């Protein structure tokens, strides 16, 4: 199978696509916008080590919500934005093989 220098053969592309779909993470933040607290729900397709973190727009770590083993399926932690101001933040769930990030808005009264 031939290919030009800037393209991949179809077989290699298919294999890469299959590998990318081996692990499908999901992440939900309820409610969003966040007022006093939020439930951060995350889905992992297999048992293993999982990290859930909150960062600000500059990438500064605000809080590590979960950094341990998690069973396959839906898991959840509660986020209390006590020491941060109103604004946009990012929640990230990470396993050794995948990463999923969602935007969340914190609103103060």
N, C-alpha and C positions, 0 to 999 in steps of 0.2 A: 504494500500500500504506500503510495507516494504522498508527499506533502511538501508544501513550500516552506521556506524558513520561518515564516510568521504564523503558521497554522499547526495544529496538532492533528494527527490521524484520528479518525472517528472512534476507533477502538480505545485509544488513550483517553479521549474526552469522555466516553461512556464510563470507563473505569473510574475516572476522577469524579464524575457525577455520582456514581454509585457510592463511592467512599464518603462523599460529602453528605449523603442522605443516611448514613449509618446511625447517626445520633441526631434526634430532633428535640431540642430543648424548647420549653415554653416558659414564659414569664408573664405574670399578671400583677398589677398593683391596684388594690381596691381599698378605699376610693382614690381616684386620681382626678382632681387635685386632692392633696393630702392636707388635712387640717391638724388634728391632734395625733392621729396614728393611722397607719395603713397596714393591711395584710399584704405581704409579698408572697405570692404563691408561685411555685416553680415546679415544672414537670421534668423529670429525668427518666429516660427510657430504660436505664439499667442501674443497679446498685453501684455505689462508688463514692469517691470523695467529691464533694461539691462545695464551692465557695460562692456566697452571695454578698456583694458589696454595694455601697452607695458612694458615688463620687459627685463632686460639683462640676461646673462647666469647665474649670481649668484642669480637671483631672485629679484634684486633691481628694484623697480618701477621706470620707466623712465618717463612715462606720462599716465595720464588717459584721453582717447580720448572721452569717452561718459559715462555718469553716470546719466541716467534719463530714463523716459518712452520711449518706442519705439513701433511703430505700427507693427502688424504682417506683415511679408513679408521682402523684401530686404530693408536695410537701409545702409547708408554709412557716413563715416567721413574721413577727410584728415589728414594724419600724415606727419608732417614736422620734419625730424630728424636734427634740427639745432644745438643742443648742445651735440650731441653724436658722437663718433668716428665710424670708419668702424668696422664692426663685425657682429656677429649673435645676434639676438634679438627674442623675442617671443611676438606675439599679442594674446590676449585672449578675447573671448566674454563669458560673464557669465550671466545667468538668475538665478532665485531662484531654478530652477530644473535641470540645465545642464551647462556644461562648454565645450568650444572648444578652442584649442590652435593651432596656426600655427607658423612655423619658418619663419623668414624673415632676409635677409642679407642687411645691409646698407653699401654702397660703397661710399667713398669719392674720389674726384679727386686728 
